[in-house]
């Protein structure tokens, strides 16, 4: 039993020494055109205000955020190649 606890504790703490890279805020004028176009196509009633550069499954993507005409915060997650990954 003690051996199992030691193995589990070692696995749990194995990655604790490294810090994750912080997400990068990207202004709309610096956002790749294919990303902006995909977000605007997916959520046409949203006025996008900024984006956050993120990593999804080891690949670069962007969370593009803005407000709808009704004032609701909306978000489109788009890959750097312009593929729509998710909307909220």
C-alpha positions as CSV (number, residue, x, y, z in Angstrom):
1,X,0.0,0.0,0.0
2,X,2.8,2.4,0.9
3,X,4.5,1.7,-2.4
4,X,1.3,2.5,-4.4
5,X,1.0,5.8,-2.5
6,X,4.6,6.7,-3.4
7,X,4.1,5.9,-7.1
8,X,0.9,8.0,-7.2
9,X,2.5,10.9,-5.4
10,X,5.5,10.8,-7.8
11,X,3.1,10.9,-10.8
12,X,1.0,13.7,-9.4
13,X,4.0,16.0,-8.7
14,X,6.1,15.2,-11.8
15,X,5.1,18.3,-13.7
16,X,4.8,20.8,-10.9
17,X,8.2,22.4,-11.5
18,X,7.4,24.0,-14.8
19,X,5.2,27.1,-15.2
20,X,2.8,27.2,-18.2
21,X,3.3,30.0,-20.7
22,X,0.8,32.8,-20.1
23,X,-1.8,33.5,-22.8
24,X,-1.0,36.5,-25.0
25,X,-3.6,39.3,-25.6
26,X,-3.7,40.2,-29.3
27,X,-5.3,43.5,-30.5
28,X,-7.7,43.1,-33.4
29,X,-5.4,44.9,-35.8
30,X,-2.6,42.3,-35.1
31,X,-5.0,39.3,-35.4
32,X,-4.4,37.2,-38.6
33,X,-7.0,38.0,-41.2
34,X,-8.1,34.4,-41.6
35,X,-8.8,34.2,-37.9
36,X,-10.8,37.5,-37.8
37,X,-12.8,36.5,-40.9
38,X,-13.7,33.1,-39.4
39,X,-14.8,34.7,-36.2
40,X,-16.9,37.3,-38.0
41,X,-18.5,34.6,-40.2
42,X,-19.4,32.4,-37.2
43,X,-20.8,35.3,-35.1
44,X,-21.9,38.0,-37.5
45,X,-23.8,40.1,-34.9
46,X,-20.8,40.4,-32.6
47,X,-18.4,43.5,-32.5
48,X,-15.1,41.8,-31.6
49,X,-12.9,43.8,-29.2
50,X,-9.8,41.6,-28.6
51,X,-8.3,38.2,-28.9
52,X,-6.2,35.9,-26.8
53,X,-3.5,33.6,-28.3
54,X,-3.8,30.2,-26.8
55,X,-2.6,26.6,-27.3
56,X,-5.1,23.9,-28.2
57,X,-3.7,20.4,-28.4
58,X,-0.2,21.8,-28.9
59,X,-1.3,24.1,-31.8
60,X,-1.8,27.9,-31.8
61,X,-5.4,29.2,-31.8
62,X,-7.2,32.4,-30.8
63,X,-10.1,33.1,-28.6
64,X,-11.7,36.1,-30.2
65,X,-14.1,38.0,-27.8
66,X,-16.7,40.7,-28.2
67,X,-20.3,41.8,-27.5
68,X,-23.4,41.0,-29.4
69,X,-25.9,43.7,-30.3
70,X,-27.9,42.6,-27.2
71,X,-24.8,43.1,-25.0
72,X,-23.9,39.5,-24.4
73,X,-20.2,38.5,-24.3
74,X,-19.5,36.1,-27.1
75,X,-16.4,34.2,-28.1
76,X,-15.2,32.3,-31.1
77,X,-12.2,29.9,-30.8
78,X,-10.4,29.8,-34.1
79,X,-7.2,27.9,-35.2
80,X,-4.4,30.0,-36.7
81,X,-5.4,28.5,-40.1
82,X,-8.9,29.9,-39.8
83,X,-10.7,26.7,-38.7
84,X,-13.6,27.4,-36.3
85,X,-13.1,25.2,-33.3
86,X,-15.8,26.4,-30.9
87,X,-18.2,29.3,-30.2
88,X,-19.7,30.4,-26.9
